[in-house]
Amino acid sequence: FKAQNGHCNVSTHDAQNKSLVGWVNQQRVLYKKNALNSDCIQQLNSIGLYLETLRPIKRNFSKRENCRRENIMGTDFGGR
């Protein structure tokens, strides 16, 4: 996958790589449960496999953006 795509960010919607998607998701689940040892985590990081997904960052961005809008334009969003 990395050789073809230049990264290890396997999409959960990648129909062509279902078994890889399942394996990556399992690694992320184990990571969240603190069930991976440090050597395994280091090896996964060394190939560019990110164990933490970007979803929380996106959610936090939305919250920050709403907060920024409220602070700039007021709570009524400029009358809209």
ROPADO-453250 format. One record per atom (N, C-alpha, C): residue number from 1; residue in one letter; chain; x, y, z. Coordinates in nm, 3 decimals, padded with zeros to 5 digits. Layout:
@i->NUM	aa->a	ch->A	east->X	north->Y	up->Z
...
END
This chain:
@i->1	aa->f	ch->A	east->00.082	north->-00.119	up->00.000
@i->1	aa->f	ch->A	east->00.000	north->00.000	up->00.000
@i->1	aa->f	ch->A	east->00.086	north->00.125	up->00.000
@i->2	aa->k	ch->A	east->00.186	north->00.128	up->00.090
@i->2	aa->k	ch->A	east->00.273	north->00.245	up->00.099
@i->2	aa->k	ch->A	east->00.351	north->00.266	up->-00.030
@i->3	aa->a	ch->A	east->00.398	north->00.158	up->-00.091
@i->3	aa->a	ch->A	east->00.474	north->00.169	up->-00.217
@i->3	aa->a	ch->A	east->00.388	north->00.228	up->-00.329
@i->4	aa->q	ch->A	east->00.261	north->00.195	up->-00.330
@i->4	aa->q	ch->A	east->00.172	north->00.245	up->-00.436
@i->4	aa->q	ch->A	east->00.121	north->00.386	up->-00.409
@i->5	aa->n	ch->A	east->00.098	north->00.417	up->-00.279
@i->5	aa->n	ch->A	east->00.033	north->00.544	up->-00.245
@i->5	aa->n	ch->A	east->00.126	north->00.646	up->-00.180
@i->6	aa->g	ch->A	east->00.243	north->00.602	up->-00.137
@i->6	aa->g	ch->A	east->00.338	north->00.693	up->-00.076
@i->6	aa->g	ch->A	east->00.309	north->00.727	up->00.069
@i->7	aa->h	ch->A	east->00.212	north->00.659	up->00.129
@i->7	aa->h	ch->A	east->00.177	north->00.683	up->00.269
@i->7	aa->h	ch->A	east->00.108	north->00.559	up->00.325
@i->8	aa->c	ch->A	east->00.083	north->00.563	up->00.455
@i->8	aa->c	ch->A	east->00.015	north->00.450	up->00.522
@i->8	aa->c	ch->A	east->-00.121	north->00.490	up->00.577
@i->9	aa->n	ch->A	east->-00.175	north->00.600	up->00.529
@i->9	aa->n	ch->A	east->-00.305	north->00.647	up->00.577
@i->9	aa->n	ch->A	east->-00.416	north->00.573	up->00.503
@i->10	aa->v	ch->A	east->-00.445	north->00.454	up->00.550
@i->10	aa->v	ch->A	east->-00.545	north->00.369	up->00.485
@i->10	aa->v	ch->A	east->-00.684	north->00.419	up->00.523
@i->11	aa->s	ch->A	east->-00.764	north->00.451	up->00.423
@i->11	aa->s	ch->A	east->-00.900	north->00.497	up->00.448
@i->11	aa->s	ch->A	east->-00.987	north->00.380	up->00.493
@i->12	aa->t	ch->A	east->-01.074	north->00.407	up->00.585
@i->12	aa->t	ch->A	east->-01.167	north->00.303	up->00.630
@i->12	aa->t	ch->A	east->-01.269	north->00.269	up->00.522
@i->13	aa->h	ch->A	east->-01.274	north->00.349	up->00.418
@i->13	aa->h	ch->A	east->-01.367	north->00.327	up->00.307
@i->13	aa->h	ch->A	east->-01.299	north->00.267	up->00.184
@i->14	aa->d	ch->A	east->-01.177	north->00.219	up->00.200
@i->14	aa->d	ch->A	east->-01.100	north->00.165	up->00.090
@i->14	aa->d	ch->A	east->-01.145	north->00.021	up->00.059
@i->15	aa->a	ch->A	east->-01.232	north->00.007	up->-00.039
@i->15	aa->a	ch->A	east->-01.289	north->-00.124	up->-00.072
@i->15	aa->a	ch->A	east->-01.185	north->-00.220	up->-00.131
@i->16	aa->q	ch->A	east->-01.080	north->-00.167	up->-00.192
@i->16	aa->q	ch->A	east->-00.978	north->-00.251	up->-00.253
@i->16	aa->q	ch->A	east->-00.884	north->-00.313	up->-00.150
@i->17	aa->n	ch->A	east->-00.881	north->-00.260	up->-00.031
@i->17	aa->n	ch->A	east->-00.787	north->-00.307	up->00.071
@i->17	aa->n	ch->A	east->-00.859	north->-00.342	up->00.201
@i->18	aa->k	ch->A	east->-00.970	north->-00.414	up->00.191
@i->18	aa->k	ch->A	east->-01.051	north->-00.444	up->00.309
@i->18	aa->k	ch->A	east->-00.974	north->-00.514	up->00.419
@i->19	aa->s	ch->A	east->-00.889	north->-00.610	up->00.384
@i->19	aa->s	ch->A	east->-00.815	north->-00.681	up->00.489
@i->19	aa->s	ch->A	east->-00.713	north->-00.589	up->00.556
@i->20	aa->l	ch->A	east->-00.651	north->-00.501	up->00.478
@i->20	aa->l	ch->A	east->-00.556	north->-00.405	up->00.536
@i->20	aa->l	ch->A	east->-00.630	north->-00.306	up->00.626
@i->21	aa->v	ch->A	east->-00.746	north->-00.259	up->00.582
@i->21	aa->v	ch->A	east->-00.827	north->-00.169	up->00.662
@i->21	aa->v	ch->A	east->-00.861	north->-00.235	up->00.796
@i->22	aa->g	ch->A	east->-00.901	north->-00.361	up->00.792
@i->22	aa->g	ch->A	east->-00.933	north->-00.433	up->00.916
@i->22	aa->g	ch->A	east->-00.814	north->-00.445	up->01.008
@i->23	aa->w	ch->A	east->-00.698	north->-00.474	up->00.951
@i->23	aa->w	ch->A	east->-00.576	north->-00.488	up->01.032
@i->23	aa->w	ch->A	east->-00.536	north->-00.354	up->01.095
@i->24	aa->v	ch->A	east->-00.541	north->-00.248	up->01.015
@i->24	aa->v	ch->A	east->-00.506	north->-00.114	up->01.067
@i->24	aa->v	ch->A	east->-00.604	north->-00.075	up->01.178
@i->25	aa->n	ch->A	east->-00.732	north->-00.097	up->01.157
@i->25	aa->n	ch->A	east->-00.831	north->-00.064	up->01.260
@i->25	aa->n	ch->A	east->-00.805	north->-00.144	up->01.387
@i->26	aa->q	ch->A	east->-00.769	north->-00.270	up->01.373
@i->26	aa->q	ch->A	east->-00.739	north->-00.353	up->01.490
@i->26	aa->q	ch->A	east->-00.618	north->-00.298	up->01.566
@i->27	aa->q	ch->A	east->-00.517	north->-00.253	up->01.495
@i->27	aa->q	ch->A	east->-00.400	north->-00.195	up->01.560
@i->27	aa->q	ch->A	east->-00.439	north->-00.068	up->01.637
@i->28	aa->r	ch->A	east->-00.527	north->00.012	up->01.578
@i->28	aa->r	ch->A	east->-00.572	north->00.135	up->01.645
@i->28	aa->r	ch->A	east->-00.654	north->00.103	up->01.769
@i->29	aa->v	ch->A	east->-00.737	north->00.001	up->01.762
@i->29	aa->v	ch->A	east->-00.816	north->-00.041	up->01.878
@i->29	aa->v	ch->A	east->-00.723	north->-00.088	up->01.989
@i->30	aa->l	ch->A	east->-00.627	north->-00.171	up->01.954
@i->30	aa->l	ch->A	east->-00.532	north->-00.220	up->02.054
@i->30	aa->l	ch->A	east->-00.452	north->-00.105	up->02.115
@i->31	aa->y	ch->A	east->-00.415	north->-00.009	up->02.033
@i->31	aa->y	ch->A	east->-00.342	north->00.109	up->02.081
@i->31	aa->y	ch->A	east->-00.425	north->00.187	up->02.182
@i->32	aa->k	ch->A	east->-00.552	north->00.210	up->02.149
@i->32	aa->k	ch->A	east->-00.640	north->00.285	up->02.239
@i->32	aa->k	ch->A	east->-00.661	north->00.211	up->02.372
@i->33	aa->k	ch->A	east->-00.656	north->00.079	up->02.368
@i->33	aa->k	ch->A	east->-00.672	north->-00.002	up->02.489
@i->33	aa->k	ch->A	east->-00.539	north->-00.022	up->02.562
@i->34	aa->n	ch->A	east->-00.433	north->00.044	up->02.514
@i->34	aa->n	ch->A	east->-00.298	north->00.028	up->02.570
@i->34	aa->n	ch->A	east->-00.252	north->-00.118	up->02.566
@i->35	aa->a	ch->A	east->-00.290	north->-00.189	up->02.460
@i->35	aa->a	ch->A	east->-00.257	north->-00.331	up->02.448
@i->35	aa->a	ch->A	east->-00.140	north->-00.357	up->02.353
@i->36	aa->l	ch->A	east->-00.078	north->-00.252	up->02.300
@i->36	aa->l	ch->A	east->00.039	north->-00.267	up->02.215
@i->36	aa->l	ch->A	east->00.163	north->-00.232	up->02.296
@i->37	aa->n	ch->A	east->00.267	north->-00.314	up->02.283
@i->37	aa->n	ch->A	east->00.390	north->-00.280	up->02.356
@i->37	aa->n	ch->A	east->00.464	north->-00.169	up->02.281
@i->38	aa->s	ch->A	east->00.559	north->-00.107	up->02.348
@i->38	aa->s	ch->A	east->00.628	north->00.009	up->02.292
@i->38	aa->s	ch->A	east->00.707	north->-00.026	up->02.166
@i->39	aa->d	ch->A	east->00.760	north->-00.149	up->02.157
@i->39	aa->d	ch->A	east->00.832	north->-00.189	up->02.036
@i->39	aa->d	ch->A	east->00.738	north->-00.193	up->01.916
@i->40	aa->c	ch->A	east->00.620	north->-00.246	up->01.935
@i->40	aa->c	ch->A	east->00.521	north->-00.254	up->01.827
@i->40	aa->c	ch->A	east->00.480	north->-00.114	up->01.784
@i->41	aa->i	ch->A	east->00.455	north->-00.027	up->01.880
@i->41	aa->i	ch->A	east->00.417	north->00.111	up->01.849
@i->41	aa->i	ch->A	east->00.528	north->00.180	up->01.771
@i->42	aa->q	ch->A	east->00.651	north->00.160	up->01.813
@i->42	aa->q	ch->A	east->00.765	north->00.221	up->01.746
@i->42	aa->q	ch->A	east->00.777	north->00.170	up->01.602
@i->43	aa->q	ch->A	east->00.758	north->00.041	up->01.582
@i->43	aa->q	ch->A	east->00.765	north->-00.016	up->01.447
@i->43	aa->q	ch->A	east->00.655	north->00.039	up->01.357
@i->44	aa->l	ch->A	east->00.534	north->00.049	up->01.411
@i->44	aa->l	ch->A	east->00.423	north->00.103	up->01.331
@i->44	aa->l	ch->A	east->00.448	north->00.250	up->01.298
@i->45	aa->n	ch->A	east->00.497	north->00.326	up->01.395
@i->45	aa->n	ch->A	east->00.529	north->00.467	up->01.370
@i->45	aa->n	ch->A	east->00.641	north->00.480	up->01.266
@i->46	aa->s	ch->A	east->00.737	north->00.390	up->01.270
@i->46	aa->s	ch->A	east->00.852	north->00.400	up->01.179
@i->46	aa->s	ch->A	east->00.813	north->00.381	up->01.033
@i->47	aa->i	ch->A	east->00.705	north->00.310	up->01.007
@i->47	aa->i	ch->A	east->00.659	north->00.294	up->00.869
@i->47	aa->i	ch->A	east->00.558	north->00.401	up->00.829
@i->48	aa->g	ch->A	east->00.524	north->00.488	up->00.924
@i->48	aa->g	ch->A	east->00.431	north->00.597	up->00.895
@i->48	aa->g	ch->A	east->00.286	north->00.564	up->00.920
@i->49	aa->l	ch->A	east->00.260	north->00.461	up->00.999
@i->49	aa->l	ch->A	east->00.122	north->00.426	up->01.032
@i->49	aa->l	ch->A	east->00.081	north->00.505	up->01.156
@i->50	aa->y	ch->A	east->-00.014	north->00.594	up->01.140
@i->50	aa->y	ch->A	east->-00.061	north->00.676	up->01.251
@i->50	aa->y	ch->A	east->-00.170	north->00.602	up->01.325
@i->51	aa->l	ch->A	east->-00.146	north->00.578	up->01.453
@i->51	aa->l	ch->A	east->-00.241	north->00.500	up->01.532
@i->51	aa->l	ch->A	east->-00.356	north->00.585	up->01.584
@i->52	aa->e	ch->A	east->-00.335	north->00.712	up->01.595
@i->52	aa->e	ch->A	east->-00.443	north->00.800	up->01.638
@i->52	aa->e	ch->A	east->-00.508	north->00.859	up->01.515
@i->53	aa->t	ch->A	east->-00.639	north->00.848	up->01.507
@i->53	aa->t	ch->A	east->-00.711	north->00.898	up->01.390
@i->53	aa->t	ch->A	east->-00.724	north->01.049	up->01.398
@i->54	aa->l	ch->A	east->-00.763	north->01.110	up->01.288
@i->54	aa->l	ch->A	east->-00.777	north->01.255	up->01.282
@i->54	aa->l	ch->A	east->-00.917	north->01.303	up->01.321
@i->55	aa->r	ch->A	east->-01.009	north->01.213	up->01.345
@i->55	aa->r	ch->A	east->-01.147	north->01.254	up->01.376
@i->55	aa->r	ch->A	east->-01.157	north->01.350	up->01.494
@i->56	aa->p	ch->A	east->-01.092	north->01.322	up->01.608
@i->56	aa->p	ch->A	east->-01.104	north->01.417	up->01.719
@i->56	aa->p	ch->A	east->-01.051	north->01.556	up->01.684
@i->57	aa->i	ch->A	east->-00.947	north->01.563	up->01.603
@i->57	aa->i	ch->A	east->-00.892	north->01.691	up->01.563
@i->57	aa->i	ch->A	east->-00.994	north->01.768	up->01.481
@i->58	aa->k	ch->A	east->-01.061	north->01.699	up->01.389
@i->58	aa->k	ch->A	east->-01.162	north->01.765	up->01.307
@i->58	aa->k	ch->A	east->-01.278	north->01.815	up->01.392
@i->59	aa->r	ch->A	east->-01.322	north->01.733	up->01.489
@i->59	aa->r	ch->A	east->-01.431	north->01.776	up->01.576
@i->59	aa->r	ch->A	east->-01.389	north->01.898	up->01.656
@i->60	aa->n	ch->A	east->-01.269	north->01.896	up->01.710
@i->60	aa->n	ch->A	east->-01.222	north->02.010	up->01.787
@i->60	aa->n	ch->A	east->-01.209	north->02.134	up->01.700
@i->61	aa->f	ch->A	east->-01.170	north->02.115	up->01.574
@i->61	aa->f	ch->A	east->-01.160	north->02.228	up->01.484
@i->61	aa->f	ch->A	east->-01.297	north->02.293	up->01.467
@i->62	aa->s	ch->A	east->-01.401	north->02.213	up->01.450
@i->62	aa->s	ch->A	east->-01.536	north->02.267	up->01.434
@i->62	aa->s	ch->A	east->-01.577	north->02.347	up->01.556
@i->63	aa->k	ch->A	east->-01.548	north->02.295	up->01.674
@i->63	aa->k	ch->A	east->-01.582	north->02.366	up->01.797
@i->63	aa->k	ch->A	east->-01.506	north->02.498	up->01.806
@i->64	aa->r	ch->A	east->-01.375	north->02.494	up->01.771
@i->64	aa->r	ch->A	east->-01.296	north->02.616	up->01.776
@i->64	aa->r	ch->A	east->-01.345	north->02.717	up->01.675
@i->65	aa->e	ch->A	east->-01.381	north->02.670	up->01.556
@i->65	aa->e	ch->A	east->-01.429	north->02.759	up->01.452
@i->65	aa->e	ch->A	east->-01.559	north->02.826	up->01.495
@i->66	aa->n	ch->A	east->-01.650	north->02.752	up->01.556
@i->66	aa->n	ch->A	east->-01.775	north->02.810	up->01.605
@i->66	aa->n	ch->A	east->-01.747	north->02.912	up->01.714
@i->67	aa->c	ch->A	east->-01.655	north->02.881	up->01.802
@i->67	aa->c	ch->A	east->-01.618	north->02.973	up->01.909
@i->67	aa->c	ch->A	east->-01.560	north->03.100	up->01.849
@i->68	aa->r	ch->A	east->-01.472	north->03.085	up->01.749
@i->68	aa->r	ch->A	east->-01.411	north->03.201	up->01.685
@i->68	aa->r	ch->A	east->-01.518	north->03.288	up->01.619
@i->69	aa->r	ch->A	east->-01.613	north->03.225	up->01.552
@i->69	aa->r	ch->A	east->-01.720	north->03.301	up->01.486
@i->69	aa->r	ch->A	east->-01.802	north->03.377	up->01.589
@i->70	aa->e	ch->A	east->-01.833	north->03.312	up->01.701
@i->70	aa->e	ch->A	east->-01.912	north->03.378	up->01.804
@i->70	aa->e	ch->A	east->-01.836	north->03.497	up->01.861
@i->71	aa->n	ch->A	east->-01.707	north->03.483	up->01.880
@i->71	aa->n	ch->A	east->-01.628	north->03.592	up->01.937
@i->71	aa->n	ch->A	east->-01.610	north->03.707	up->01.839
@i->72	aa->i	ch->A	east->-01.607	north->03.677	up->01.709
@i->72	aa->i	ch->A	east->-01.587	north->03.780	up->01.610
@i->72	aa->i	ch->A	east->-01.719	north->03.847	up->01.573
@i->73	aa->m	ch->A	east->-01.821	north->03.767	up->01.551
@i->73	aa->m	ch->A	east->-01.946	north->03.819	up->01.496
@i->73	aa->m	ch->A	east->-02.058	north->03.828	up->01.600
@i->74	aa->g	ch->A	east->-02.037	north->03.784	up->01.721
@i->74	aa->g	ch->A	east->-02.145	north->03.783	up->01.818
@i->74	aa->g	ch->A	east->-02.221	north->03.652	up->01.811
@i->75	aa->t	ch->A	east->-02.301	north->03.625	up->01.912
@i->75	aa->t	ch->A	east->-02.370	north->03.497	up->01.918
@i->75	aa->t	ch->A	east->-02.478	north->03.482	up->01.812
@i->76	aa->d	ch->A	east->-02.523	north->03.593	up->01.753
@i->76	aa->d	ch->A	east->-02.627	north->03.580	up->01.651
@i->76	aa->d	ch->A	east->-02.567	north->03.565	up->01.511
@i->77	aa->f	ch->A	east->-02.434	north->03.549	up->01.501
@i->77	aa->f	ch->A	east->-02.365	north->03.532	up->01.374
@i->77	aa->f	ch->A	east->-02.400	north->03.644	up->01.276
@i->78	aa->g	ch->A	east->-02.395	north->03.767	up->01.325
@i->78	aa->g	ch->A	east->-02.414	north->03.881	up->01.237
@i->78	aa->g	ch->A	east->-02.557	north->03.895	up->01.187
@i->79	aa->g	ch->A	east->-02.653	north->03.848	up->01.265
@i->79	aa->g	ch->A	east->-02.793	north->03.863	up->01.227
@i->79	aa->g	ch->A	east->-02.843	north->03.750	up->01.138
@i->80	aa->r	ch->A	east->-02.759	north->03.651	up->01.112
@i->80	aa->r	ch->A	east->-02.804	north->03.539	up->01.026
@i->80	aa->r	ch->A	east->-02.864	north->03.430	up->01.107
END
